[in-house]
Amino acid sequence: MGRLYYGNGTEAIEMPDTTLALLRVVATTKLRRSESFSVSWVHPDEIAGGRSTIWLHCSIPLRFEFDSAESEKLDRAQLEEMADAANSSRGLTLDLCEPDELPVSIGAARSGLGRAA
């Protein structure tokens, strides 16, 4: 599990390395262009609160920390779907399940994730 550090806080948002790597590419591409966007996710059952949304902006510090020293091989179709979602008014919704449980297509899984946005 990788970790995203958002803002100046010390608490991390944990997610599978593959999901984090995809988010890193989308975020760095958009933030390099000074384009802000929202990222939402449903909390795992063991975490109270249901869901979270953060606003990614180039003025807010981000740090991506991966468990694996090796770079993740990214699925181009998933990357494009995530980029399209980040460009929408609804924003990007992440699936924070284990890497071997990641959907083949983010769009196909979005119906179950829609409640997070």
DRENGU-166629 format. One record per residue (C-alpha): residue number from 1; x, y, z. Coordinates in nm, 2 decimals. Layout:
<zalos>
+-----+--------+--------+--------+
: pos :     c1 :     c2 :     c3 :
+-----+--------+--------+--------+
: NUM :      X :      Y :      Z :
...
+-----+--------+--------+--------+
</zalos>
This chain:
<zalos>
+-----+--------+--------+--------+
: pos :     c1 :     c2 :     c3 :
+-----+--------+--------+--------+
:   1 :   0.00 :   0.00 :   0.00 :
:   2 :   0.13 :   0.34 :  -0.10 :
:   3 :   0.05 :   0.67 :   0.08 :
:   4 :  -0.05 :   1.01 :  -0.04 :
:   5 :   0.04 :   1.30 :   0.19 :
:   6 :  -0.19 :   1.60 :   0.13 :
:   7 :  -0.12 :   1.95 :   0.25 :
:   8 :   0.11 :   2.00 :   0.55 :
:   9 :  -0.05 :   1.72 :   0.76 :
:  10 :   0.13 :   1.41 :   0.87 :
:  11 :  -0.16 :   1.17 :   0.82 :
:  12 :  -0.15 :   0.97 :   0.50 :
:  13 :  -0.42 :   0.85 :   0.26 :
:  14 :  -0.34 :   0.48 :   0.20 :
:  15 :  -0.41 :   0.32 :  -0.14 :
:  16 :  -0.26 :   0.04 :  -0.35 :
:  17 :   0.07 :   0.14 :  -0.53 :
:  18 :  -0.10 :   0.10 :  -0.87 :
:  19 :  -0.38 :   0.34 :  -0.79 :
:  20 :  -0.14 :   0.58 :  -0.64 :
:  21 :   0.09 :   0.57 :  -0.95 :
:  22 :  -0.21 :   0.64 :  -1.17 :
:  23 :  -0.32 :   0.93 :  -0.95 :
:  24 :   0.04 :   1.06 :  -0.96 :
:  25 :   0.04 :   1.08 :  -1.34 :
:  26 :  -0.31 :   1.24 :  -1.35 :
:  27 :  -0.23 :   1.49 :  -1.08 :
:  28 :   0.11 :   1.59 :  -1.20 :
:  29 :  -0.02 :   1.64 :  -1.56 :
:  30 :  -0.31 :   1.86 :  -1.44 :
:  31 :  -0.13 :   2.05 :  -1.17 :
:  32 :   0.16 :   2.13 :  -1.42 :
:  33 :  -0.11 :   2.30 :  -1.63 :
:  34 :  -0.25 :   2.48 :  -1.31 :
:  35 :  -0.57 :   2.28 :  -1.34 :
:  36 :  -0.73 :   2.19 :  -1.01 :
:  37 :  -0.97 :   1.90 :  -0.95 :
:  38 :  -1.13 :   1.69 :  -0.68 :
:  39 :  -1.05 :   1.34 :  -0.58 :
:  40 :  -1.30 :   1.13 :  -0.39 :
:  41 :  -1.30 :   0.78 :  -0.24 :
:  42 :  -1.52 :   0.55 :  -0.03 :
:  43 :  -1.36 :   0.47 :   0.31 :
:  44 :  -1.29 :   0.10 :   0.38 :
:  45 :  -1.53 :  -0.06 :   0.62 :
:  46 :  -1.29 :  -0.03 :   0.92 :
:  47 :  -1.27 :   0.35 :   0.88 :
:  48 :  -1.56 :   0.56 :   1.00 :
:  49 :  -1.70 :   0.85 :   0.79 :
:  50 :  -1.81 :   0.68 :   0.47 :
:  51 :  -1.63 :   0.89 :   0.21 :
:  52 :  -1.38 :   1.17 :   0.16 :
:  53 :  -1.31 :   1.43 :  -0.11 :
:  54 :  -1.00 :   1.65 :  -0.14 :
:  55 :  -0.93 :   1.94 :  -0.37 :
:  56 :  -0.60 :   1.91 :  -0.56 :
:  57 :  -0.45 :   2.25 :  -0.64 :
:  58 :  -0.09 :   2.35 :  -0.74 :
:  59 :  -0.05 :   2.55 :  -0.41 :
:  60 :  -0.13 :   2.25 :  -0.19 :
:  61 :   0.17 :   2.02 :  -0.12 :
:  62 :   0.15 :   1.66 :  -0.23 :
:  63 :   0.38 :   1.37 :  -0.16 :
:  64 :   0.35 :   1.02 :  -0.31 :
:  65 :   0.51 :   0.74 :  -0.12 :
:  66 :   0.52 :   0.39 :  -0.27 :
:  67 :   0.60 :   0.07 :  -0.09 :
:  68 :   0.76 :  -0.08 :  -0.40 :
:  69 :   1.09 :   0.05 :  -0.52 :
:  70 :   1.00 :  -0.05 :  -0.88 :
:  71 :   0.78 :   0.17 :  -1.10 :
:  72 :   0.43 :   0.04 :  -1.16 :
:  73 :   0.33 :  -0.06 :  -1.51 :
:  74 :   0.03 :   0.15 :  -1.58 :
:  75 :  -0.28 :   0.05 :  -1.79 :
:  76 :  -0.32 :   0.33 :  -2.05 :
:  77 :  -0.70 :   0.28 :  -2.07 :
:  78 :  -0.74 :   0.32 :  -1.69 :
:  79 :  -0.51 :   0.63 :  -1.70 :
:  80 :  -0.72 :   0.79 :  -1.98 :
:  81 :  -1.04 :   0.71 :  -1.79 :
:  82 :  -0.90 :   0.87 :  -1.47 :
:  83 :  -0.78 :   1.17 :  -1.67 :
:  84 :  -1.13 :   1.21 :  -1.82 :
:  85 :  -1.29 :   1.19 :  -1.48 :
:  86 :  -1.05 :   1.44 :  -1.34 :
:  87 :  -1.15 :   1.68 :  -1.62 :
:  88 :  -1.52 :   1.64 :  -1.54 :
:  89 :  -1.73 :   1.85 :  -1.30 :
:  90 :  -1.78 :   1.54 :  -1.09 :
:  91 :  -1.41 :   1.49 :  -1.04 :
:  92 :  -1.20 :   1.17 :  -1.00 :
:  93 :  -1.33 :   0.89 :  -0.78 :
:  94 :  -1.08 :   0.63 :  -0.67 :
:  95 :  -1.12 :   0.26 :  -0.59 :
:  96 :  -0.89 :   0.20 :  -0.29 :
:  97 :  -0.92 :  -0.18 :  -0.30 :
:  98 :  -0.62 :  -0.41 :  -0.32 :
:  99 :  -0.43 :  -0.41 :  -0.65 :
: 100 :  -0.54 :  -0.76 :  -0.76 :
: 101 :  -0.90 :  -0.64 :  -0.70 :
: 102 :  -0.87 :  -0.33 :  -0.92 :
: 103 :  -1.14 :  -0.32 :  -1.19 :
: 104 :  -1.03 :  -0.39 :  -1.54 :
: 105 :  -1.20 :  -0.06 :  -1.64 :
: 106 :  -1.25 :   0.23 :  -1.39 :
: 107 :  -1.56 :   0.33 :  -1.59 :
: 108 :  -1.71 :  -0.01 :  -1.55 :
: 109 :  -1.66 :   0.01 :  -1.18 :
: 110 :  -1.78 :   0.37 :  -1.15 :
: 111 :  -2.14 :   0.27 :  -1.08 :
: 112 :  -2.03 :   0.12 :  -0.75 :
: 113 :  -1.80 :   0.42 :  -0.68 :
: 114 :  -2.05 :   0.69 :  -0.77 :
: 115 :  -2.17 :   0.74 :  -0.42 :
: 116 :  -1.82 :   0.87 :  -0.32 :
: 117 :  -1.84 :   1.19 :  -0.53 :
+-----+--------+--------+--------+
</zalos>
